[in-house]
Amino acid sequence: MRLMLLAALAAAFAMPVEAAPDWTLVVHGGAGVITRAEMTPARDKAIRAALNRALDAGQAVLAGGGQALDAVEAAVRVLEDDPNFNAGRGAALTSAGTAELDAAIMDGATRKAGTVTGVTTTKNPIRAARAVMETTPHVMLAGAPADAVAAKAGADQVANGYFITAERQKMLDDMRKSASVFDVRLKYGTVGAVARDRAGNLAAATSTGGLTGKMPGRVGDAPIIGGGTVADNRACAVSGTGSGEMFIRARVAAQICDRIRFGGEKLKPAMDAALAEVKAYGGDGGVIAIDAAGVNGWSFNSDGMYRARVTSDGARQVRIHGDEE
């Protein structure tokens, strides 16, 4: 009997344990008022195609043994170039009719970060954020100096009109005509990416145009480390989208990491708890995240969220509506 018990124990310990994928990438294109009634077949197709292109860009980096930091930048740049999202070209406009762009990137291995706010001429704001991280002693720069750092680092510069699309101009015009209270809900939002590479390192990147009709100079959660963006190998990488002011107040990205690192919580409950606080403040939105073990996913308390993920084991998901899981 004793020998049988020992054999059973040995067999149990020898059983293979399901390993995390070699690498993982999760991206988002915003969360908010995204309903089937308002989603035309053409827009649905365009959004899913863009999310797939973002996955392709990041996957090419990770599958080739590249770093998570390079993968999240590559994925976000694809979404910044697509006018269907509120980042880069197609960004929401300020009350003055201009585009003021925010972005952040963070390396989970070193906790180095770069963020920019109020940039107006850098074609891909995520490149400006990385330039701040890699070429200056600072974490955040604002306005023209941030654009200058990006230009010096070789990032393409454009006229501010490049970012303005007819759809975003109409949204601003409609808001100006409306007598209703300023609406902070996002229909098409911020973009972001989180990744874990083969070395187990995490990274996060987020880029946004903010809110339609925002005051010039307004800063949301995307460029705030611990607000809408964070990466820490000791816990997780997070990118958020939604009601920026509420995300800052709730310390959404930092709170998720703290719940995991210090509270021992699992990823999904940590995300849900942080968003519950946002909800209590009257806000909505969503997050994507990957923890140190490679567990990944998303959580949102809005109608829908543009979201997608791919892993080294070949799994790929692209989702828009709340009932797609």
C-alpha positions as CSV (number, residue, x, y, z in Angstrom):
1,M,0.0,0.0,0.0
2,R,2.8,2.4,1.0
3,L,4.6,1.7,-2.3
4,M,1.4,2.3,-4.2
5,L,0.9,5.7,-2.4
6,L,4.4,6.7,-3.1
7,A,4.0,5.8,-6.8
8,A,0.8,7.8,-7.0
9,L,2.4,10.8,-5.4
10,A,5.4,10.6,-7.8
11,A,3.0,10.4,-10.7
12,A,1.1,13.4,-9.5
13,F,4.2,15.5,-9.2
14,A,5.4,14.3,-12.6
15,M,2.2,15.5,-14.3
16,P,2.8,18.3,-16.8
17,V,1.8,21.7,-15.7
18,E,0.1,24.0,-18.3
19,A,2.7,26.6,-19.1
20,A,2.0,30.2,-20.0
21,P,2.5,31.1,-23.7
22,D,6.0,32.1,-24.7
23,W,4.6,35.5,-25.5
24,T,1.3,37.4,-25.3
25,L,-0.1,40.6,-26.8
26,V,-3.4,42.3,-25.9
27,V,-4.6,45.5,-27.6
28,H,-7.6,47.8,-27.2
29,G,-9.2,50.6,-29.3
30,G,-11.4,52.2,-26.7
31,A,-14.5,51.4,-24.6
32,G,-17.7,53.3,-24.2
33,V,-21.1,53.7,-26.0
34,I,-20.6,51.0,-28.6
35,T,-23.9,49.4,-29.5
36,R,-25.0,47.0,-32.3
37,A,-27.7,49.4,-33.3
38,E,-25.1,52.1,-34.2
39,M,-22.4,49.7,-35.6
40,T,-22.7,49.5,-39.4
41,P,-21.3,46.5,-41.1
42,A,-18.6,48.6,-42.7
43,R,-17.4,50.1,-39.4
44,D,-17.5,46.7,-37.8
45,K,-15.3,45.3,-40.6
46,A,-12.9,48.3,-40.4
47,I,-12.5,48.1,-36.6
48,R,-11.8,44.4,-36.6
49,A,-9.4,44.7,-39.5
50,A,-7.5,47.4,-37.7
51,L,-7.3,45.4,-34.4
52,N,-6.0,42.5,-36.4
53,R,-3.3,44.7,-38.1
54,A,-2.2,45.9,-34.6
55,L,-1.9,42.3,-33.5
56,D,0.1,41.5,-36.6
57,A,2.5,44.3,-35.9
58,G,3.1,43.3,-32.3
59,Q,3.2,39.6,-33.1
60,A,5.9,40.1,-35.7
61,V,8.1,41.6,-32.9
62,L,7.3,39.0,-30.3
63,A,7.4,35.9,-32.5
64,G,10.9,37.0,-33.7
65,G,12.2,37.1,-30.1
66,G,11.8,40.9,-29.7
67,Q,11.0,42.9,-26.6
68,A,7.6,43.6,-25.2
69,L,8.4,47.3,-25.3
70,D,8.9,47.2,-29.1
71,A,5.8,45.2,-29.6
72,V,3.4,47.5,-27.7
73,E,4.8,50.5,-29.6
74,A,4.4,48.8,-32.9
75,A,0.8,47.8,-32.1
76,V,-0.2,51.3,-30.9
77,R,1.4,53.0,-34.0
78,V,-0.9,51.0,-36.2
79,L,-4.0,52.2,-34.3
80,E,-2.7,55.8,-34.2
81,D,-2.6,55.8,-38.0
82,D,-6.2,54.5,-38.3
83,P,-8.8,57.3,-38.2
84,N,-11.4,55.0,-36.7
85,F,-9.8,55.4,-33.3
86,N,-9.3,58.4,-30.9
87,A,-5.6,58.6,-31.1
88,G,-3.2,60.1,-33.7
89,R,-5.2,60.7,-36.9
90,G,-8.9,60.8,-36.0
91,A,-8.3,62.1,-32.5
92,A,-11.0,63.9,-30.6
93,L,-10.8,67.7,-30.8
94,T,-10.6,70.3,-28.1
95,S,-13.2,73.1,-27.7
96,A,-10.8,75.3,-29.8
97,G,-11.0,72.8,-32.7
98,T,-7.4,71.5,-32.4
99,A,-5.9,68.1,-31.7
100,E,-3.9,67.8,-28.4
101,L,-2.5,64.3,-28.1
102,D,-1.4,62.3,-25.0
103,A,0.6,59.0,-24.9
104,A,2.6,56.9,-22.5
105,I,4.9,53.8,-22.7
106,M,6.5,51.8,-19.8
107,D,9.0,49.0,-19.5
108,G,8.0,46.5,-16.8
109,A,11.6,45.2,-16.4
110,T,13.2,48.6,-15.5
111,R,10.1,50.6,-14.6
112,K,11.4,53.3,-17.0
113,A,8.6,55.3,-18.6
114,G,8.0,58.1,-21.0
115,T,4.8,60.1,-21.3
116,V,3.7,63.2,-23.3
117,T,0.7,65.4,-23.1
118,G,-0.6,68.1,-25.4
119,V,1.6,67.2,-28.4
120,T,0.3,68.7,-31.6
121,T,2.7,67.8,-34.4
122,T,4.2,64.4,-33.8
123,K,2.5,62.0,-36.2
124,N,2.7,59.1,-33.8
125,P,2.5,60.3,-30.2
126,I,3.7,57.0,-28.8
127,R,7.0,57.6,-30.5
128,A,7.2,60.9,-28.7
129,A,6.6,59.1,-25.4
130,R,9.4,56.6,-26.1
131,A,11.7,59.4,-27.1
132,V,11.1,61.1,-23.7
133,M,11.9,57.8,-22.0
134,E,15.1,57.1,-23.9
135,T,16.6,60.5,-24.7
136,T,15.8,62.6,-21.7
137,P,16.2,62.3,-17.9
138,H,12.4,63.0,-17.5
139,V,9.3,60.9,-17.5
140,M,6.8,63.5,-18.8
141,L,7.0,66.4,-21.2
142,A,4.2,68.6,-22.4
143,G,3.4,70.5,-25.6
144,A,6.0,71.9,-28.0
145,P,9.0,70.7,-26.1
146,A,7.7,67.1,-26.3
147,D,7.2,67.5,-30.0
148,A,10.8,68.8,-30.3
149,V,12.2,65.9,-28.5
150,A,10.3,63.5,-30.8
151,A,11.5,65.4,-33.9
152,K,15.1,65.2,-32.7
153,A,14.7,61.4,-32.2
154,G,13.5,61.1,-35.8
155,A,9.7,60.9,-35.3
156,D,7.7,62.2,-38.3
157,Q,6.2,65.7,-37.8
158,V,2.9,66.8,-39.4
159,A,0.7,69.9,-39.4
160,N,-2.0,69.7,-36.7
161,G,-4.7,69.5,-39.4
162,Y,-3.4,66.0,-40.3
163,F,-5.1,64.7,-37.1
164,I,-8.5,66.3,-37.8
165,T,-11.1,64.2,-39.7
166,A,-14.6,65.1,-40.9
167,E,-16.2,62.8,-38.3
168,R,-14.3,64.3,-35.4
169,Q,-15.1,67.8,-36.6
170,K,-18.8,66.9,-36.8
171,M,-18.7,65.5,-33.3
172,L,-17.3,68.8,-32.0
173,D,-19.8,70.9,-34.1
174,D,-22.7,68.8,-32.7
175,M,-21.5,69.4,-29.2
176,R,-21.2,73.1,-29.8
177,K,-24.8,73.2,-31.0
178,S,-26.1,71.2,-28.1
179,A,-27.5,72.8,-25.0
180,S,-26.8,69.7,-23.0
181,V,-24.2,69.3,-20.3
182,F,-20.8,68.3,-21.4
183,D,-20.8,64.5,-22.0
184,V,-17.6,62.7,-21.0
185,R,-18.8,59.4,-22.4
186,L,-16.5,58.0,-25.1
187,K,-18.0,56.4,-28.2
188,Y,-14.7,55.6,-29.9
189,G,-11.7,55.8,-27.6
190,T,-8.2,55.7,-26.6
191,V,-5.9,52.9,-27.9
192,G,-3.4,50.8,-26.0
193,A,-1.4,47.6,-25.9
194,V,0.2,45.3,-23.2
195,A,2.6,42.6,-23.9
196,R,4.7,39.8,-22.3
197,D,7.8,38.7,-24.3
198,R,9.7,35.4,-24.3
199,A,12.0,36.7,-21.5
200,G,9.0,37.3,-19.3
201,N,9.2,41.0,-19.5
202,L,6.1,43.2,-19.5
203,A,5.3,46.5,-21.3
204,A,2.4,48.8,-21.7
205,A,1.6,51.7,-24.1
206,T,-1.4,54.0,-24.4
207,S,-2.3,56.8,-26.8
208,T,-5.3,59.1,-27.0
209,G,-6.8,62.4,-28.2
210,G,-8.8,62.7,-25.1
211,L,-12.4,64.0,-25.0
212,T,-14.4,65.8,-27.6
213,G,-14.8,69.4,-26.6
214,K,-12.2,69.2,-23.8
215,M,-10.6,72.4,-22.6
216,P,-7.2,73.1,-24.3
217,G,-4.5,71.9,-21.9
218,R,-6.7,69.1,-20.3
219,V,-4.7,66.0,-19.3
220,G,-6.4,62.6,-19.0
221,D,-5.3,59.3,-17.5
222,A,-3.5,57.9,-20.5
223,P,-0.2,59.7,-19.9
224,I,-0.4,59.3,-16.1
225,I,1.7,56.4,-14.9
226,G,-0.5,54.5,-12.5
227,G,-3.6,56.2,-13.9
228,G,-4.2,54.7,-17.4
229,T,-0.9,53.1,-18.0
230,V,1.6,51.0,-16.0
231,A,4.0,48.1,-16.4
232,D,5.8,46.3,-13.6
233,N,7.3,42.8,-13.9
234,R,6.5,42.2,-10.3
235,A,2.8,42.4,-10.9
236,C,1.3,43.3,-14.3
237,A,1.0,45.6,-17.3
238,V,-2.1,47.7,-17.8
239,S,-3.6,50.0,-20.4
240,G,-6.9,51.7,-19.8
241,T,-9.6,53.6,-21.7
242,G,-12.6,55.5,-20.5
243,S,-13.5,58.4,-18.2
244,G,-10.0,59.8,-17.7
245,E,-10.7,62.0,-14.6
246,M,-12.3,59.0,-12.8
247,F,-9.5,56.7,-13.8
248,I,-7.0,59.1,-12.3
249,R,-9.0,59.4,-9.1
250,A,-9.2,55.7,-8.8
251,R,-5.5,55.1,-9.7
252,V,-6.9,52.4,-11.9
253,A,-3.6,51.0,-13.4
254,A,-1.7,51.3,-10.1
255,Q,-4.6,49.9,-8.1
256,I,-4.7,46.8,-10.3
257,C,-1.0,46.2,-9.9
258,D,-1.1,46.8,-6.1
259,R,-4.0,44.4,-5.7
260,I,-2.0,41.7,-7.5
261,R,1.4,42.4,-6.0
262,F,0.5,43.2,-2.4
263,G,-3.0,41.7,-2.1
264,G,-2.4,38.5,-3.9
265,E,-5.5,39.0,-6.1
266,K,-6.0,37.3,-9.4
267,L,-5.9,39.5,-12.5
268,K,-9.6,39.6,-13.4
269,P,-10.9,40.3,-9.9
270,A,-8.3,43.1,-9.6
271,M,-9.4,44.7,-12.8
272,D,-13.1,44.4,-11.9
273,A,-12.5,46.0,-8.5
274,A,-10.7,49.0,-10.0
275,L,-13.4,49.6,-12.5
276,A,-16.1,49.3,-9.8
277,E,-14.5,52.3,-8.2
278,V,-14.6,54.2,-11.5
279,K,-18.3,53.3,-11.7
280,A,-18.9,54.6,-8.2
281,Y,-17.5,57.9,-9.3
282,G,-19.9,58.0,-12.3
283,G,-17.4,56.9,-14.9
284,D,-17.1,54.0,-17.3
285,G,-14.4,52.4,-19.4
286,G,-12.2,49.4,-19.6
287,V,-8.7,47.9,-19.2
288,I,-6.5,45.3,-20.7
289,A,-3.8,43.6,-18.7
290,I,-1.2,40.8,-18.5
291,D,0.3,39.6,-15.2
292,A,3.8,38.3,-14.5
293,A,2.7,34.7,-15.1
294,G,1.2,35.5,-18.5
295,V,-2.4,35.5,-17.5
296,N,-4.1,38.1,-19.6
297,G,-7.5,39.6,-20.3
298,W,-9.8,42.6,-20.2
299,S,-12.6,44.1,-18.2
300,F,-15.0,46.9,-18.9
301,N,-18.2,48.4,-17.5
302,S,-19.4,50.1,-20.7
303,D,-21.6,48.9,-23.6
304,G,-18.6,47.6,-25.5
305,M,-14.8,47.7,-25.9
306,Y,-12.7,47.3,-29.0
307,R,-10.3,44.6,-27.9
308,A,-8.1,41.8,-29.2
309,R,-5.3,39.4,-28.2
310,V,-2.9,36.9,-29.7
311,T,-0.5,34.4,-28.1
312,S,2.4,32.3,-29.2
313,D,0.2,29.2,-29.1
314,G,-1.8,30.5,-32.0
315,A,-4.9,31.7,-30.1
316,R,-6.4,35.0,-31.5
317,Q,-9.5,36.8,-30.5
318,V,-11.0,40.1,-31.8
319,R,-14.0,41.5,-30.0
320,I,-16.2,44.6,-30.0
321,H,-19.5,44.0,-28.1
322,G,-20.1,43.1,-24.5
323,D,-21.7,39.8,-25.4
324,E,-18.7,38.6,-27.3
325,E,-16.5,36.4,-25.1
